[in-house]
Amino acid sequence: MTIDDRPLAIFLMGPTASGKTALACALADMFPAGILSVDSALVYRGLDIGSAKPDAATLVRYPHALVDIRDPAEPYSAAEFRDDAVAAMERISAEGRVPLLVGGTGLYFRALQRGLSDLPQADPALRERLAAEALVVGWGAMHTRMAALDPVAGTRIRPGDAQRIQRALEVMELAGRPLTELQQGGSAVRFPWRVLKLALLPGDRRTLHERIEQRFDGMLAAGFLDEVRALRDRGDLHADLPAIRAVGYRQAWEYLECEGDATEFRNRGIYATRQLAKRQITWLRGEMDARTFDPDRGDPLPEVKRAVEQFVGMPKPSRSRLPAGI
C-alpha cells in the first residue's frame, strides 16, 4: 500500500455571502493553519468595501496571503495566482502549518490544483481588431459568432461578458481550434499537496439572496460609492480593467458615469451578485470530492472542525471566536 506523504492543505470554498471568512478565522484559532485568499477581487488594493474584504483588524489578527498584492490598474491572471499561491503554500508548509485556502473564485482553485491549458498569448493587433468589430456590430453579435465556433463556450460565457468573448475569439483565431477543446488540456503533474475540500453550499437560495441584499445595503451604508468614486478620481483606471469589472464595482462605475438612477444601480448590483453566487454554486456542485455543509442549517463549525480534525489531527488550544458577522 502506497503512503501519501504529501503535505496537507485545505480548500474552504463557497459562494459569496456564505460565511467563508468567519469560518476560516475560527479554524485558524483551532488549528495550525495559514490563510490564503482565493478571490479575484481581494488581490486589488483599494477594493475594500465592495469586495467584502476582511477589515484591517481581522487581517492583523488573521493574516491572509494574496490580499492587496496588486494595484487596480494592473491585471492579474489565473496563471499569476497559481505561481503566487504555490509560493505562499510552500512557505506556510515550511513553517509547519497547513495552508487554508479560502474563497469563491473557481478558476483560481482549478488553475492551482489542475494547472492551466496551453493557450496562445495575447495578440494586441488581433484584440484591437475584434474590439473595433464589436463597436460596429455589438458584443451580442460577437457572442453569436463565438457560439457558432464553440457551442459549449457559447453556453458558458454570457453575451454581455465582452472581455471573455474577445479572448475566446482571439484564442480560436490564433489556434484554429475551439476554446473548449484547448481548455481540455492542463497539467498532468500531480498536485504537491493532499487536499481536503470543504464547501459551504447553501440549500435555501432565498436565504442566500436575502443575505446578499442585506450585505449590499451594508456596503452602501459603509461608503461603497465613495470608494468607487475615489478609484474613478485617480484618472488612470477604466471600466474594462478586470478590477473595475468585479461584481458591484462595474455597476457602481456605470452609475457614477450617470447611467441610471440610484434604485436601478442598487437593483443591478444585487442582481449581479446573485448571478455570481449562482455560478459559484454550479461550479461547487461539480466538485464531487468536496465535503459540503449547509450554512443555513445551523452553525457549520462543529462539523467542519471534525472533518479538519480527522484530516490534520487534534486542534490546538482555541482562542476566542470572532463575531459571526465577520
N, C-alpha and C positions, 0 to 999 in steps of 0.2 A: 504494500500500500504506500503510495507516494504522499509525503507530508508537504502541505503547502506552507512554506516558511516565509512567504512574502509579508512585509509589514502591513498593518491593518489601517483601513480608512473607512470613514462613514460618510455616506451621502444622505443628507436630510433635504428632501425635495418637497415641493408643494406649490399650489397656485398662489397668486398674490392674495394678501389678507387672510392667510390660513393660520398664522401664528408661528411661522418658522423661527423668527429671531428670538422670541421669548423662550421657545423650546430649546434652541441651540444654547442660549445662555444658561438655562437650567442644567443642561447636560454638561456644560463646561464647569459648573460648580461641583458636579458629582464625579466626573471622570477626567483623567489627564488628557484633555483634548485641546487642540489649537484650531480656532475657527478660521475658515477661508470662505469668502463670499463668492457665490456663483451667480452673479447678477450683472446684466449688461448695462444697467444704469448706474449702479453703485460705484463703478470704476471711475466715474467722472466727478471731478471737484466742482462744487457749486450746484450740483443736482442733489439737493438735500431733502427738502420738504416733499417735493413731488415724487421722489423715488422711495419715500418711506425709509430713508437711510437711518440706521441707529444713531441716536444723538451722541454728542461728544462725551458725555459722562459714561454712556454704555460702552463706547469704543475705547475709553481709557481702561475700564474695568475688564472688558472682554474684547481685546484687540482682534480685528478682522483683517486678515490678509486680503489684498486686492480690492481695497476700498480707497477711493481718492488717489488713484495712481495715474490718471490721465486728465489733461485739460479738455474741456468740451470741444475745442477746435480740432482735436486730434482723434481721428477714427481709431477704433480698437477692434481687432478681428478675433475670431474664434481661435485661429492659429496662435496669435499672441497670447490669448488667455491660456491655451494649453501649455505653452512654454512657461508662462509665469506661474501657473498653478502647480506644475510639476516641480519647479524650483522651490515654491513655498512648502509643498508637501514633503519634499526631501529634507528641508530644514526642520520642519515640525517633527518628522520621524526621527531625525538625528538627535533631537532633544529628548527622545524617549516618550513623546506624546503621540496621540492619534489624530491625524488630520480629520477635521469635521467640516465637510463642505456643505454649505447651506445656501439655497437659492432656488429660483424657478426658471432659469434660462436653460431650457432643454438642449439647445445647440451647444452650449458650453460643456454640459455634462457629457454629451455624446462625443464631442471633439476630444475631450480629455481621456475618456475610457476607451473609445473605439478608433480614435485617430480621424484624420481628415482625408477625403479623396483628393487625388492629384488633379486639381482644376487649373486651367490656364490662368496666367497672370493677367491683371487688368490691362486693357489696351485703351489708352486715353483717346486716341483718334476715333476708334470704333464707338466708345462710350459717348463721345461728343456727337457723333452722327446719330446714334439711337435717341439721344435726348432731343436733337433737332427734329427728328421724325415725330417724336411724341408731341412736340409743340404744335405740329401740324394736324396730326390725326387723333391725338389724345391717348392717355395711358390705357384706356379701356380697349382701344383697337390694338395697342401693342400687346396687351394681355391676351387678346383673341389670337394674335399671331403666335405668341409663345405657346398657348394651349394647343394649337394645331400641330406644333412641332413636338410637344411633350405634354400629353393629356394629364399625366399624373402631376406634373408641376403646375399645370393649369388649375387643378383642383386644390393643390396645397397652397399656392400663392394667391393672395387676394387681388382682385382687379385694381384696387387703389394703392397697392404697395409698389410704387414706382421704382424704388431702389432695387428690390428683388427681381422685378420684371426686367429691368435694364440689365442686371447681372446675368440673369438666366439667358436672355437673348445674346448677350455678349459671349458667354461661355459656349453656347451652342453654335454660334457662327464661327468661333475660333477653333472649336474641336470637331465640328461636323457631326456631333452625336447628341442625343437628348441629354439634358441635365440630369434627369433621374438615373439614367444608365451610368453616367460618370460618377454620380454620388454613391453608387453601389460599392465603390472601392473602399478606401480606408486602410488603416494599418493592420497587418496580421500579427504584429508584435504583441506579446502578452502584456497586459497592464501590470505595472510593477507592484501594485498594492492589491491586497484581498479586501473586497469592499462589502460592507453591509449597507443595503439600500433601504431607507426609511422614507415613506411618502405620506404626507398629510393629504388625505383625499376626502374633502367634504362630501357627505352623502346628500345633503339638502342644498340644492343650488340656490333656493330662495334666501336661505340664511346667509350664504356667502355673498349674495348680491346686496343684502342689507348691510353687511359689514363693509363692502366696497363703497357703498353710498355714504355710510357714516364716516369712513376714513377719508373719502374725497372731500366731504364737507369740512372735516377737521383740518385737512391740508389748506383749504381756502381760508379758514379762520386763522391758521398759523402764518399766513402770508405767502402762500404759493405764488400768487400772481406777482407779488413784489419780487420774488426770487427770479421768475422768468423775465420780468421787466429789467432786472439788473443784468441778466445774461444778454438781452437784446441791446442794452445800452453800451455793451462792450464794443460793438461795431464790427467785430471780426467773426461773428457767428451767423449762420443762416439756416433756413428751415430744412435743407437737405442733409445736414450733418447727422450722423447716427445718434449723437447725444440729444439733439433737438427733436429727433423723430421718436424718442422714447414716449411711451404711453403717458398721456397727461400733458407733457411738455409740448408736444405737437399741437394739441388742441388749444393750450394756453397761448402759444405763439401766434396761432392763427387769430385767436380772439383779440390779442393785442395789436394785430395788424388790421383791426376793425372789420373782422369777418364774423358777423353775427352778434347777438346780444349776450348778456351775462347768463341768462337762463339757458339759452341754447348751448353756450360753452360748457356750463355745468353738466347738462344732459349728455353732450358729446363726450366729455371726459369720463363720465361714469360708464357710458356705453362702451367706450374703447377699453376701459379697464375690465369690464365684464367679458368682452371678447378675448382679451388676453388670458383671463382666467380659464375661459372655455378651451382655448388652445393648449394651455398648460395641463389641464385635466385630461384632454385627449392624449397628449404625449405621455403623461404618467400612467395611464391605463395600458399603454404599450410596454411599460417597464415591468415585464412579467416576473422578474426576480426581486421586485421590491416588496417589502412588508408594508401594508397600508394601515393607516389609522384615521378614523373619522374624528376631527376636532370638535364636531358638533354633538358628539355623543359622550360628553364628559371630558375631563382633563386627560389628554393622551399621555402625559408624562409617566405615570406608573407603568403602563405597558411598554412604552418606548425605553424606559430605564431597564426593564427586564430584558428586552431584546439586546440592548447595548451591553448589559452585564454579561449575558451569555456569550457575546462576541469578544469582548475585551477583558473580561474578568471583573472582580469586585470593584465597586466605585470607591473613590477617595472620600474622606470626610466632607460632608456637604456644607457649603456656605449658605447664607440666607438667600432665598429665591427672589428674583426680580418681580415687580408687579406684573400681572398678567397682560397688561396693555402694551408692554414694550415689544 
